[in-house]
Amino acid sequence: MTKISPDQPSSATTLPADAGAVTDAAAHRLGAGTTTIKDSVIGKVVGLAVHELPGVHAVGSTPLRAIGAIVGTISRAEVNPGITIELGEDGVTVQIVLVAAYPVPLTALAENVRASVTQAIEGLVGMRVSAVNVTITDIYVAEESADTDVV
């Protein structure tokens, strides 16, 4: 019976020192092929960029979010309610509908959304952003805890 201890492997392969290095022949072929990034992926990048911003309560209006939740439970398709992506010759145009948190200044929030979305798309996706249009449909006011002990 052969005993194998954890510190002694049963077999080993020694790799050459330049293993993993790109050869001249392979480097010449690195540009071959196509990359396709679906609109839903760009929409997800946009959603993540917007959700992390302070002052954004939700993406999409209340009816859009409700429809998105229903569609999301019926199918596994990626749904980004409140985010529309349009690809044009001059770049990506993004339409975002959101609910702001009170008391965030709305024009400053819209500018922060534009900056975050542009940076995310250009940095992660590698596509030029031609416009980010922001529509604020509502303001969310956090409810204060109901205090029933009124004196």
C-alpha positions as CSV (number, residue, x, y, z in Angstrom):
1,M,0.0,0.0,0.0
2,T,1.3,3.4,-0.9
3,K,0.8,6.2,1.5
4,I,0.5,9.8,0.2
5,S,1.0,12.6,2.7
6,P,-0.4,16.1,2.0
7,D,3.0,17.6,1.9
8,Q,4.3,15.2,-0.8
9,P,2.4,15.2,-4.1
10,S,2.0,11.9,-5.9
11,S,3.1,13.5,-9.2
12,A,4.4,16.9,-10.3
13,T,4.9,18.6,-13.6
14,T,7.7,21.1,-13.9
15,L,6.9,24.0,-16.1
16,P,9.5,25.9,-18.1
17,A,10.5,29.3,-16.7
18,D,8.7,31.2,-19.5
19,A,5.4,29.3,-19.1
20,G,2.5,31.7,-19.6
21,A,4.5,34.2,-21.5
22,V,3.1,35.4,-24.7
23,T,5.2,34.3,-27.6
24,D,5.9,36.6,-30.6
25,A,3.6,34.4,-32.8
26,A,0.8,34.6,-30.2
27,A,1.2,38.4,-29.7
28,H,0.6,38.9,-33.4
29,R,-2.8,37.1,-33.1
30,L,-4.0,38.9,-29.9
31,G,-6.2,41.3,-31.9
32,A,-8.1,38.6,-33.7
33,G,-11.8,38.0,-32.9
34,T,-14.7,40.1,-31.9
35,T,-16.1,41.3,-28.6
36,T,-19.8,41.8,-28.2
37,I,-21.2,43.5,-25.1
38,K,-25.0,43.3,-24.9
39,D,-27.1,46.3,-24.0
40,S,-28.3,44.5,-20.9
41,V,-24.6,44.4,-19.6
42,I,-24.2,48.1,-20.2
43,G,-27.5,48.6,-18.4
44,K,-26.3,46.6,-15.4
45,V,-23.0,48.6,-15.3
46,V,-25.1,51.8,-15.3
47,G,-27.4,50.5,-12.6
48,L,-24.5,49.6,-10.4
49,A,-22.9,53.0,-10.9
50,V,-26.1,54.8,-10.1
51,H,-27.1,52.7,-7.1
52,E,-23.9,53.4,-5.2
53,L,-24.4,57.2,-5.4
54,P,-25.7,59.0,-2.2
55,G,-29.0,60.7,-2.9
56,V,-30.4,58.0,-5.3
57,H,-33.2,56.3,-3.5
58,A,-34.2,54.0,-6.5
59,V,-33.8,53.7,-10.2
60,G,-37.0,53.7,-12.2
61,S,-40.3,55.2,-11.2
62,T,-42.6,53.3,-8.9
63,P,-44.7,51.8,-11.7
64,L,-41.5,50.9,-13.7
65,R,-40.0,49.2,-10.6
66,A,-43.2,47.2,-10.0
67,I,-43.3,46.0,-13.6
68,G,-39.6,45.1,-13.5
69,A,-40.1,43.1,-10.3
70,I,-43.0,41.1,-11.9
71,V,-41.0,40.5,-15.1
72,G,-37.9,39.5,-13.1
73,T,-39.9,36.8,-11.3
74,I,-41.5,35.5,-14.4
75,S,-38.3,35.3,-16.5
76,R,-34.6,35.2,-15.8
77,A,-34.0,37.9,-18.4
78,E,-31.9,40.9,-17.1
79,V,-34.3,43.8,-16.6
80,N,-33.1,47.3,-15.8
81,P,-36.2,49.3,-15.2
82,G,-35.6,52.9,-15.5
83,I,-32.4,52.5,-17.6
84,T,-32.5,52.7,-21.4
85,I,-29.3,52.2,-23.6
86,E,-29.1,53.4,-27.1
87,L,-26.0,52.7,-29.2
88,G,-25.3,55.3,-31.9
89,E,-22.4,56.2,-34.2
90,D,-21.3,58.9,-31.8
91,G,-21.4,56.6,-28.7
92,V,-23.7,55.4,-26.0
93,T,-26.7,57.4,-25.0
94,V,-28.2,56.5,-21.6
95,Q,-31.7,57.4,-20.3
96,I,-32.1,57.1,-16.5
97,V,-35.3,57.5,-14.6
98,L,-34.8,57.7,-10.8
99,V,-36.3,58.6,-7.5
100,A,-34.1,61.0,-5.4
101,A,-33.8,61.0,-1.6
102,Y,-34.8,64.1,0.2
103,P,-33.1,66.6,0.8
104,V,-30.4,66.1,-1.9
105,P,-30.1,69.0,-4.4
106,L,-31.6,67.6,-7.6
107,T,-29.3,69.3,-10.2
108,A,-26.2,68.2,-8.3
109,L,-27.5,64.7,-8.1
110,A,-28.2,64.6,-11.8
111,E,-24.6,65.8,-12.5
112,N,-23.2,63.1,-10.1
113,V,-25.2,60.5,-12.0
114,R,-23.9,61.7,-15.3
115,A,-20.3,61.6,-14.1
116,S,-20.6,58.2,-12.5
117,V,-22.3,56.6,-15.4
118,T,-19.9,58.1,-17.9
119,Q,-16.9,56.9,-15.9
120,A,-18.3,53.4,-15.5
121,I,-19.2,52.9,-19.1
122,E,-16.0,54.4,-20.5
123,G,-13.8,52.6,-17.9
124,L,-15.5,49.2,-17.7
125,V,-17.1,48.8,-21.1
126,G,-14.6,50.9,-23.1
127,M,-17.2,52.7,-25.1
128,R,-17.6,56.5,-25.5
129,V,-20.6,58.1,-23.8
130,S,-22.4,60.7,-25.9
131,A,-25.1,61.6,-23.4
132,V,-26.6,60.7,-20.1
133,N,-30.2,62.0,-19.7
134,V,-31.5,62.0,-16.2
135,T,-35.2,62.2,-15.3
136,I,-36.1,62.5,-11.6
137,T,-39.7,61.4,-11.2
138,D,-40.1,61.6,-7.4
139,I,-38.5,62.5,-4.1
140,Y,-38.4,59.9,-1.3
141,V,-38.9,61.3,2.1
142,A,-38.0,58.8,4.9
143,E,-40.8,58.4,7.3
144,E,-40.0,59.3,10.9
145,S,-40.8,56.7,13.4
146,A,-44.3,57.0,14.6
147,D,-44.3,58.2,18.2
148,T,-47.6,57.4,19.8
149,D,-46.6,58.8,23.2
150,V,-47.6,62.4,22.6
151,V,-47.6,64.5,25.7
